[in-house]
């Protein structure tokens, strides 16, 4: 006999168990993706498309593998998902992206649920796959109580390179570095746009799981490279949230 591993706090575990959801186990998906060589990147202030695409592909594969593991455990979904991204520079200037998706798989046990919820339908997606969400256990319970269910993690990203030659022209000048400001704006807007584009490509209007909104949105920014480091200065934006849809009309939750 083995115990179900979980990253849930005691409070989250109790909140979930009170509505019939129990942890099935810790699920992990990962992907390591090559992103070309730094030496092939153009030294200009523009998107580094190879790196953007590598990050997108690595995230999608990591989440997919995490979801597949949850399905094998018989889970209805995955909560409290976190995504970890690492960048590595291999010999020859080859850039490599590693993405890890970690969450807690949960399942609905009617025997553990209150009498009013014992006939509640499964929250699995219409294709039978578990849902996935970066919402905490407590936020998941609050979402159900409001009449909505999680569908999937919505993700978008953009990696922008900065021309170090242009940045050097600002040395000793106390003024806005406009090229840097514009790069942040462009990368952020591109990441947000891709989040919606990928989401509605997978779940178009009219689909049984078509989202009605995205909650828990966060936009994370990271910078690396540049002075004293390998490669040109890089600005990376990642937009992340949980797509939601209404509960079924007969769902007593």
N, C-alpha and C positions, 0 to 999 in steps of 0.2 A: 504494500500500500504506500502511495506517495502523497504528500501534501501539495496543494496547489500554491505555486509561488505567486506573489503579488507585490506591487509597489504601492498599493493603496494604504493610506493611513488608517488608523483604527476608526476614526470618525467616518471616513469615506466607506469603509467596509460595512459599518453598521447602517449607514444610510442606504446603501445598495441592498443589503440583506433584508431590510424592512419592507422593500417592495419586490422581493423575490429574486434579486440578482446576486449571484455568487461568483467569486473568481474561479476561473478554469486553469489559469496559469500565466506566467510571464511569457510573452511572445516577442520574438526579435527577428527582424529582417535586415539584410545588409547588402551593399553593392559597392564595388570598387571600380571606378570608371576612368579610363584615360581621356585626357583633354588636350592632346597635342603637345607640341614643344613650345616653350616660351620664345624660342628663337624664331619661330614662324609667325608670332604675333606682330601685327603692325604697331609701331610705336606712335600711337595717335590716340586722341581722346575720343573713344568710341567703344561700343560693346565688344567684348571678347566673346564672340559667338561660340567658339569651341568649348570654352569653359562654362558658359551659360547652359549649353545643351548637355554637357556632361553632368552638371549638377542636377538638371531637370531629370535626366534619365536615371541617375543614381537614386534620387529620391523616389521616383515612381517605382523602380524595381524593389527598393528596400521596403516600401509600404506594401506593395503587392505580396512580397514574400512573408511579411509579418501577418497579413490577412490570411494567406494560405495556411500558415501555421495555426492560426486561430480556428480556421475551419476544420482542420484535422483534429483539434481538441473538442470539437462540437460546440464551440462558442457562438453566441448570438452577435457578439460585437467585441470591439476593443476600445477601452477608455484610457484616458490619461497618457496618450501617445506623445512621445517626445522624439524629435529628430536631431541627430548629432551629425555635423558635417566637419570633416577634416580635409585639409589640403596638404599634399606632399609633393616634393620636387625630387624626382628620380634622376639618376645619372643621364647626362645628355640634355638636361633642361626639360625633361618630360614632366608635365603637370598631371597629377593624379588626384581624383576626388573620391573620398570614402564617405558613404552615408550609412548611418545605422538608425533604424526605427525600432523603438521599444515601447511596449504598452502592456496593459493587463487585460487578458481575454476574460469576458464575463458571459454567463449564460443564465437564462431565466428558469428557475425551478418553481413550478406551480405549488409544490408542497410547502415551500418556504414563504410563499406570498400570502398577504392578507386574503380573506375569503372573497372580497370584492374584486380582486385582481387575478384570481386563479384561472380565469378563462381568457386572459389577455393574449392577443396574438403575438407571434414572434416579431422581433424588431429586425430580423435579417432583411437584406435587400430583396427586391423582386426576383433576382437571379439566384437567390439562395445563399449568396455570400454574406459573411458577417459585415456589419457596419464598422467604421473606424472613426475615431474622434480624438482630438487633443484636449477635450473637456475633462476636467477632474471628475471624480466620482460624484461629488456633491453637485457640481454644475450639471452633470448628466441627469441626476434626479430632479433638479429644478426645471430643466428643459422638458422632461416628460410631464411634470406637473402642470406646465404651461400649455400642454397640448402639442408638442413638437418632438421629433425624433432625430437623432443624428444620422446622416447619410455617409459622408466620407470627409477625410481631410482635404481641404482645398489648398493648393500650393502654387506659387509663382515665384520666379527668380530672374535676376538679371545681374550680370557681371560686367562692369565698365572699367576699361583701362584709361589711365591718365598719361598724357604725354609729358614726360619729365622735363623736356626742353622748355615747354610752356610754363610749367610750374617754377622752373628756375628764374624766370623773368620777374617773379613776384618777390624774390628775396630782398629783404630790407625795406619792403613797401608795406605800410600799414593801411591796407585797403582790402575790400572783398576780393577773394580769389574766384572770380566769376566762372572760370572754366570748371573749377571744383564744384561750385554750387550747382551749376547746370548739370553736371554729371550725376550728382545725387538726385536731382529732380527727375532726370530722364530714366535713371535706373529704377527709382521707386515706382514711377508711373508704368514702366514696362513690366515690372514684376506684378503689379496689381492687375494689369490688363491680361497677362498670361494666366494668372490664377483663374479669372473668370472664363477665359477662352478654353482652357483645359477642362474646367469643371463642366461647362455646358456642352462641350463636345462629347463628354462621357455620359452626361445626363441631360439631353435636350428637352426643350419644352414639350410636354405631352408624355414624357417617360414616367412610369409609375413612381420612380424615386426622384423626379425632377425637384431640385432644391427651390425653396422659396426665399432663402437668404443664407447669409454666412455670419456666424457668431464667433466671439472670442478672437477677433482679428488681431494679429500682431504683425508689425513690420520690423524686421531685424536688419541692422546694418553692420557690416564688418569692413575693415580696411586692412590691407596687408601689402607687402612688397615695398618698393621704393628705397629711400635712403638707408643704406646699411643692410639691405635685404636683397634676396634674389628676385629678379624680374622687375617690371614696371609697377608703379603704384596702381593698386586695384581697389575698386569700390564694389561691394557685393550687397545686394538687397534681396531679402527673402520675405515674401508675404505668406502668411499662414493663418488658417482659420478652419472652422468646422461647418460644412454645409448641412442645412437642416431642412426637413420637410414636415408637414402636418402628420400627426398620428391618424391612423384609420378611424373613421367615424364611429365604429363599434368598439374601439379600444377603451376600456374602463379606466385607464391610467389618467 
